[in-house]
Amino acid sequence: MTRYLKGILFQILIFGFGVGNLSAQVQEWEVEDTTNISDYNSFLKVIETTLQEYYKDYSNSLTNTDSIIEAFGYDYKYVPEFEDSIYCERLAEINKMSPFHLDCNEDVLKTVKFFAAKRRNFVSVVMGRSQLYFTMFEEKLAKHDLPLELKYLAVIESGLRPTVKSHAGALGLWQFMYPTGKMFGLDQNSYIDERMNPELATEAACMYLKKLHSLYDDWNMALAAYNAGPGNVNKAIRRSGGKTTYWEIRPYLPRETQGYVPNFIAAAYLMTYHAEHNIVPREAKVHDFEVDTVCLRGPLHMTVIDSLVKWPVEDIQALNPIYKTKFIPYTERHSCITIPTAYLDNWIAMEDSIYALDSLMYKTITVPSYSEPAIANSNTIPTHHVVKKGQTLSHIAGMYKTSVNNLMRMNNMRSTNLAIGQKLVVKVKPKAAPTPTKKAEEQNIAKTENKSEKDDKAERNKEEKVEEELLAENKTEEIVEKKQQKLYIVNPGDNLWRIARENDTTVEELQKLNPNIDSRDLKVGQKIVIR
């Protein structure tokens, strides 16, 4: 059952089945066999299906797109245009219920019209993505007593893509730079980057925005500071002669920030009045009511989950973008993952097998054939092993005739990750006089080490060969792409950010395609490769 089930389960059962029908259905199950698991599962399926349909109908009713488009009589390709006064009236309607002042001036109107004509596909796509994130955004913003309109900030920052990274290194839905993210509690290591965690990053964004608003007591100024940093906003205030509103200091802000607030207003306007502009939201890949969480008992690999639960690795990564690799480490702070409700039954049925298979594939070792019996713990003494290049925890466990779990427990380890030169506590049998059997054992260990090194080398060679093949494929693709290049001609007022948004790409990608371009000196009529 999803996290939303508790609140309306009773109403759904009542209205979905009818009191009498539901009562009769339950009695029928009880009479037949209360222990019949098949019937019980069928009962749960009926409830869950009814809930899913209800949630989807409710979600679709919020946009009311179809009825508005039908009322206007729009053809599906028609791009409506309105008088400036209409745009201003609609912005005034939004302003009535918002602490933001969504100005209707020449720059804002120009940006709104641009989005309505040229960024229609972008608006459609983010409307679909919003079905997964907006409810959570609103909950976090309300918790911090912040305006709910700030949810549109993530739209212009990332297009609601939690893994998008800017050319400057900003990452996630809210585009945190590493130092700023760290300042507001977002950490990262080799396996995890919390800037890509939707909930943690949204919490951090709320704290940051609240701090910025407390500095300037003006939401437009807070938005400018979010984009350019308080230092640049303060410099603009000084250069303007002490002005303290966004529109007064705007000419002194960095060029990108000069378009930031108009872009925010345009996003807020079109996400509200998309139907009036004949923009139909893209079908959501996943709705917020279609996911739940499962808590883990230890670290896992996504490939193991895929093989048993049939939940594809790409989909696991899409719903759990915090993980930088296909390995899911286990920590107190990160002990649960997000999962589609459609896979919950499989997960519950296969849970024990998932951990068993993961342990078998990644932690359990095959002990080499030694001439002496396994060393008993009662006859061993603690010593240290210094990790060498290419050694894994499984390899070391095999050398000392123990298990990976024992090594992790003795060394208080939470993951199997090792560093060269790291000292591990191990237990060995006290030294005895050399015997032929002992020499054979040492030779066996040496052979095992050599075999492991050879295996590692062969694996590296195999990976390098695959990488070379991929590079060759990519090179071929680049040649084909060059023949199919798409060009964009710079218009007055254009900048790389606008061009990227218009053509559904990123500034980073444009700079890669145009390495000699000067983003601060675009010329009207200049040709830019966009694909």
FENWOPE-V153168 format. One record per helix or strand of 2 or more residues. SS is the DSSP state (@ for helix, = for strand). FROM is the first residue (numbers start at 0). LEN is the number of residues. If there is no record, write none. Layout:
ss-><SS,SS>
from-><FROM,FROM>
len-><LEN,LEN>
This chain:
ss-><@,@,@,@,@,@,@,@,@,=,@,@,@,@,@,@,@,@,@,=,=,@,@,=,=,@,@,=,@,@,=,@,=,@,@,=>
from-><4,18,36,64,83,105,119,147,177,191,193,197,218,229,245,254,259,274,287,290,299,301,312,326,335,340,376,379,392,403,422,435,486,495,506,526>
len-><13,15,27,8,13,13,24,11,6,2,3,19,10,10,7,4,13,3,3,5,2,8,7,2,5,22,3,7,7,7,7,48,3,7,7,3>
